[in-house]
Each structure stands twice: as structure tokens, then as C-alpha cells.
Amino acid sequence: MIIWRGMGLLALVVAVALNVLVNESANSLFGIPDGFKHYRDAHKYMWFVGMGLSAIACWYLGRWLDAREIKNAKVVIDKESGQEMQLVSRHDLFWIPVKWWAVVWLVAGLWLMLN
């Protein structure tokens, strides 16, 4: 089960799309070594390249989504206390905001590269 709020699912979509793009690009540019199904199987650093690009994309996407929400926030006033509050939407995947998925993708890229 995948749990997301707002545009949080984009963190996963971006990671999958960029990793497929990196994998297929590496296969077509460098060829597939003998005995392997993909270039990435023989050269593990390509995992870090794909996940690193995913991290960069998620960081900027998350910051853009946050800025857009703050810009379009609705201001409401509490009748009892008279305090103003901003109502903003959240964009997260498994309760982690989109921009912080960048850290998750970097750690995953390092782990995939080293294993």
C-alpha cells in the first residue's frame, strides 16, 4: 500500500522515471556487457547516478511545491482567539515531505551501489 498526500506520489514517479531513463540511456550509449542484462548490472555506480538525479529532482520539486502552497495559502481567523492561521496543503509520501525524499534516494543510491 502506498500512502501519499497532495502531490507526494511524484517523489516515487520521479525516481522510477529517472532510473529507467538512466538505465536505458546507459544501455544504448555504452552497450550491455557480456553475461549481463543491463549496463547497470556490471557498473554499480550507475545506481548512484540514477538515484542522485532522482534526489536532485525531488529536492527542487519539493521546494517548488512548498513555495507554491505558501503563495496560495488561505488565511483564516480564529473567532475565539482572533489569531490568523494559514491553511496550506502538504505533499508527502509515507509522511515524508517530497523534498526530504532527496535524502532517502541518496542513501538508497549509495546502498545499491555498494551492494
N, C-alpha and C positions, 0 to 999 in steps of 0.2 A: 504494500500500500504506500502510495506517495502522498505526502501531506504538504500542501503549499497554500499560501495566502497571496492574493493580488497577482503580481506577475512573477512570483517566486519560481515557478516551473521553468522559467527562462534560464535559470542557473544550470539546470540539467540539460536542457535543449542545446544551449551554447556549448557546453562541454562535449556532448556527444557529437554535435555537428563539426566542431573544430577538430576533434580527434579523428573522425572519419576523413575529413579533408586532409589532415596531415598524413594519415596513413596512406591514403590513395595517392596523394602527391608524391610521397617518398617512393611508393611502388613504381609509379610511372617515370619519375626522374632518375632514380638510381637502379631500378630493376630489382627483381626478387632473387636473393642468393639461393644457390642450390640447396635443396633439402629443407627449405622454409616456405611457409605460406605467404608471409609478408616481410617486407624490408625491416619492419619494426621488431620482428621476432629475432633477427640476427643483431640488430643495433638497438639496444635497450634505451639509449639516450633519446630516441625519438618519442618515447613515452613522456619524458620530461618536457620536450619541445611542445607536444600537443597539450599537455596539462598546463604548462606555463602560459601558452596562448589563451587557454580557457580561463586561467586565473586573471590575466590582464583584462580580458573581455568582461568577466564578471565584476571585477572591481569598478571599471568605468560604467558598466551598465547599472550596477547598484547605486553608484553615486549619482548618476543621471536620474534614476527613478526617485531617489530620496529628494533631490533638488526639485524635481517636478512636483512631488507631493507637497513639499513645503510652500512652493509658489502657489499651488492651487488649493491650499488648506482653507477650510471653512472655520470661521471664528464664531464661537457661541459664548453666551454669557450665562453663568450660573445665577439663577434668580435669588437663591438664598444668600450666597456669599458675594455676588457681584463680580466674581473673577472671570476673566476672559480665558477661554481654552481654544486651542487649535485642534481640529479634527483632521487627522491625516491617515491615509491608508498605509498598510505595511506590505512589503514584498519580501516574503521569506519562503524557504524550502526546509522542511523539518525544523521549523522555528529558528533557523539561522538566516539572517538577512542576506540578500543576494550579494552585496559587496564583500561579505565575510566568507563567502564560498571560495573566494580567491585563495585564502589560506588553506582551505580544505583541498583544493585542486593542486596547489603546490606540494603539499605533504603527500598527496596521493601520487603525484608525478615522481617525486623522489623515491617513494616506496616501490613503485612499479619499475623504475629504472634500476634500483639496486637489487631487486629480487628476480 
